[in-house]
Amino acid sequence: MFADKKAVIWDLDNTLYRITPEIADILDETMAVALIEDLNVPLDLPECKALVKQSYKDYRDGGEYFYQHYGISQKDLSFYYNKRNPVHLIEPYQNLAIKLKKIPLEQYVFTASNRETSEKILKRIGLYDIFKNRFYSVEDFGVYKKNENADVYHQYCKKIGHKPEDCIFVDDSYSNLEFAKETGMTTIRIYYQNNSAADKEYIDAAFKGVEECVDALIDATK
């Protein structure tokens, strides 16, 4: 499945580092604060935070409810949310850089975080030297999501100079993997609890945490 591939494209958030339930709650509140204080959504913090959480459940996007009901632009929310992102709370995986370097494929990052925040995160988790000049945000392609259509994945592959069928795409999100698979990529899901979702037709493999995934890629490409 992996032996003939040329590139691995990693999601960043909740893939190359884990967003724990505690951090997820803080990020939900961060988005709510941005919506209220920066974008003037007329809600109190508990109510806004609850709607962010519900939006994630319904749309796999904490901002979607506010795009639809409050006319908030994706661009504006991305800017203010990323500006407030508490990157300092991220706990890096130990020795992940050493393991990643053992994968004999070109490696890239594709993230919904903007470039400035992505750079901060990569430095925080000790992977910036690996992915310097090899990480891209959805905003580099004029969009703010990875789960609307397959076109952004085609654009991404063109950007890095590889055909989709030569790439492995790794993400924790079902919807992102569905569109990546639509382009012809081999897809891997990272999961943390018990729901691997490996039975979904657009997921080729699933691993519990990034370290298990990296080990499998190293073994498969020897």
C-alpha positions as CSV (number, residue, x, y, z in Angstrom):
1,M,0.0,0.0,0.0
2,F,2.8,2.4,0.8
3,A,5.9,0.9,-0.9
4,D,5.5,2.7,-4.2
5,K,4.7,6.1,-2.9
6,K,6.9,9.2,-3.2
7,A,5.5,11.7,-0.7
8,V,3.7,11.9,2.7
9,I,1.5,14.9,3.3
10,W,0.8,15.4,7.0
11,D,-2.1,17.3,8.6
12,L,-0.7,19.4,11.4
13,D,-3.3,20.0,14.2
14,N,-4.2,16.9,16.1
15,T,-2.0,14.8,13.8
16,L,1.7,15.8,14.3
17,Y,0.7,16.8,17.8
18,R,-2.3,15.9,19.8
19,I,-5.1,18.3,20.8
20,T,-6.1,16.8,24.1
21,P,-9.6,17.3,25.4
22,E,-8.3,20.0,27.7
23,I,-6.6,21.9,24.9
24,A,-9.7,21.4,22.7
25,D,-11.8,23.1,25.3
26,I,-9.4,26.0,25.5
27,L,-9.4,26.3,21.7
28,D,-13.2,26.4,21.7
29,E,-13.1,29.2,24.2
30,T,-10.4,31.0,22.2
31,M,-12.6,30.9,19.1
32,A,-15.6,32.2,21.1
33,V,-13.5,35.1,22.5
34,A,-12.4,36.0,19.0
35,L,-16.0,35.9,17.8
36,I,-17.2,38.1,20.6
37,E,-14.3,40.5,21.1
38,D,-12.9,40.8,17.6
39,L,-16.0,40.1,15.4
40,N,-18.7,41.5,17.6
41,V,-21.0,38.5,17.8
42,P,-23.7,39.6,20.3
43,L,-23.5,36.6,22.7
44,D,-22.0,36.0,26.1
45,L,-19.0,33.7,26.4
46,P,-20.7,30.5,27.7
47,E,-23.4,30.7,25.0
48,C,-20.9,31.4,22.2
49,K,-18.6,28.7,23.4
50,A,-21.4,26.2,23.5
51,L,-22.3,27.1,19.9
52,V,-18.7,26.6,18.8
53,K,-18.8,23.1,20.3
54,Q,-22.1,22.3,18.6
55,S,-20.8,23.6,15.3
56,Y,-17.9,21.3,15.5
57,K,-20.3,18.4,16.1
58,D,-22.6,19.3,13.3
59,Y,-20.1,20.6,10.7
60,R,-16.6,19.5,11.9
61,D,-15.9,23.3,11.9
62,G,-16.4,25.5,14.9
63,G,-17.0,28.5,12.8
64,E,-19.6,27.2,10.4
65,Y,-22.6,28.1,12.5
66,F,-21.4,31.7,12.7
67,Y,-20.8,31.9,9.0
68,Q,-24.4,30.9,8.3
69,H,-26.2,32.7,11.1
70,Y,-24.1,35.8,11.8
71,G,-22.5,36.5,8.4
72,I,-19.0,36.1,9.8
73,S,-16.4,35.7,7.1
74,Q,-14.1,32.6,7.1
75,K,-11.2,34.9,6.4
76,D,-11.8,37.2,9.4
77,L,-12.4,34.4,11.9
78,S,-9.3,32.6,10.7
79,F,-7.2,35.7,11.2
80,Y,-8.5,36.5,14.7
81,Y,-8.6,32.9,15.9
82,N,-5.1,32.2,14.7
83,K,-3.9,35.4,16.3
84,R,-5.2,34.2,19.7
85,N,-4.1,30.6,19.2
86,P,-2.4,29.4,22.5
87,V,0.5,27.6,20.8
88,H,2.5,27.6,24.0
89,L,0.1,25.0,25.5
90,I,1.0,22.3,22.9
91,E,3.0,19.3,24.2
92,P,5.3,17.9,21.6
93,Y,5.9,14.2,21.0
94,Q,9.4,13.2,22.2
95,N,11.8,12.2,19.4
96,L,9.2,12.5,16.7
97,A,11.7,14.4,14.5
98,I,14.2,11.6,14.7
99,K,11.5,9.0,13.6
100,L,10.2,11.2,10.8
101,K,13.6,11.4,9.3
102,K,13.7,7.6,8.9
103,I,10.8,7.7,6.4
104,P,12.5,7.6,3.0
105,L,9.8,9.8,1.3
106,E,9.4,13.5,0.7
107,Q,7.3,15.0,3.5
108,Y,5.1,18.0,3.6
109,V,2.4,19.6,5.9
110,F,-1.0,20.7,4.8
111,T,-3.0,22.6,7.5
112,A,-6.1,24.7,8.1
113,S,-4.0,26.9,10.4
114,N,-2.6,30.0,8.7
115,R,1.1,30.2,7.8
116,E,2.2,32.3,10.8
117,T,0.5,30.0,13.3
118,S,1.8,26.9,11.5
119,E,5.3,28.1,11.7
120,K,4.9,28.8,15.4
121,I,3.4,25.3,16.0
122,L,6.2,23.5,14.0
123,K,8.8,25.3,16.0
124,R,7.0,24.5,19.2
125,I,6.9,20.7,18.4
126,G,10.4,20.6,17.1
127,L,9.6,19.9,13.5
128,Y,10.3,23.2,11.8
129,D,13.7,22.2,10.3
130,I,12.0,19.1,8.7
131,F,9.2,21.1,7.1
132,K,10.7,24.5,6.5
133,N,9.6,25.5,3.0
134,R,7.4,22.3,2.9
135,F,4.4,23.4,4.8
136,Y,1.3,25.0,3.3
137,S,-1.9,26.5,4.7
138,V,-5.3,26.2,3.0
139,E,-5.0,30.0,2.7
140,D,-2.2,29.6,0.3
141,F,-4.8,28.2,-2.1
142,G,-7.4,30.9,-1.5
143,V,-9.6,28.8,0.8
144,Y,-10.1,28.4,4.6
145,K,-11.1,24.7,4.9
146,K,-9.9,21.3,3.7
147,N,-13.3,19.7,3.7
148,E,-15.3,21.5,1.0
149,N,-14.2,19.8,-2.2
150,A,-11.3,17.9,-3.7
151,D,-9.9,20.8,-5.8
152,V,-7.6,22.1,-3.1
153,Y,-5.9,18.7,-2.9
154,H,-5.3,18.7,-6.6
155,Q,-3.8,22.2,-6.3
156,Y,-1.7,21.0,-3.4
157,C,-0.2,18.1,-5.4
158,K,0.5,20.4,-8.3
159,K,2.3,22.7,-5.9
160,I,4.6,20.0,-4.6
161,G,5.1,18.4,-8.0
162,H,3.6,15.0,-7.3
163,K,0.6,13.1,-8.7
164,P,-2.1,12.4,-6.2
165,E,-1.7,8.7,-6.7
166,D,2.0,9.0,-5.6
167,C,1.0,10.7,-2.3
168,I,0.0,9.5,1.2
169,F,-2.3,11.9,3.0
170,V,-2.5,11.6,6.8
171,D,-5.2,13.4,8.8
172,D,-7.4,12.9,11.9
173,S,-10.5,14.3,10.1
174,Y,-12.8,12.0,8.2
175,S,-14.0,14.8,5.8
176,N,-10.5,15.8,4.9
177,L,-9.6,12.3,4.0
178,E,-12.7,11.8,1.9
179,F,-11.7,14.6,-0.4
180,A,-8.1,13.6,-0.5
181,K,-9.2,10.1,-1.5
182,E,-11.3,11.5,-4.2
183,T,-8.1,12.8,-5.9
184,G,-6.5,9.4,-5.8
185,M,-4.3,9.7,-2.7
186,T,-3.7,6.9,-0.3
187,T,-5.3,8.0,3.0
188,I,-4.4,7.3,6.6
189,R,-6.5,8.3,9.6
190,I,-4.9,9.2,12.9
191,Y,-7.2,8.5,15.9
192,Y,-6.9,8.6,19.6
193,Q,-9.9,6.9,21.3
194,N,-11.5,3.7,20.0
195,N,-13.1,4.9,16.8
196,S,-10.6,4.3,14.0
197,A,-13.2,4.6,11.2
198,A,-11.1,2.2,9.2
199,D,-14.3,0.7,7.8
200,K,-15.0,3.9,5.8
201,E,-14.3,3.3,2.1
202,Y,-12.1,6.4,1.7
203,I,-9.8,5.4,4.6
204,D,-7.0,3.0,3.5
205,A,-5.4,2.6,6.9
206,A,-5.8,3.9,10.5
207,F,-3.3,4.2,13.3
208,K,-3.7,5.1,16.9
209,G,-1.6,8.2,17.2
210,V,1.1,9.5,14.9
211,E,3.9,7.5,16.4
212,E,2.2,4.2,15.4
213,C,1.7,5.6,11.9
214,V,5.3,6.7,11.5
215,D,6.5,3.2,12.6
216,A,4.3,1.6,10.0
217,L,5.5,3.9,7.3
218,I,9.1,3.2,8.2
219,D,8.5,-0.5,8.1
220,A,6.6,-0.4,4.9
221,T,9.1,1.6,3.0
222,K,12.3,-0.3,4.0
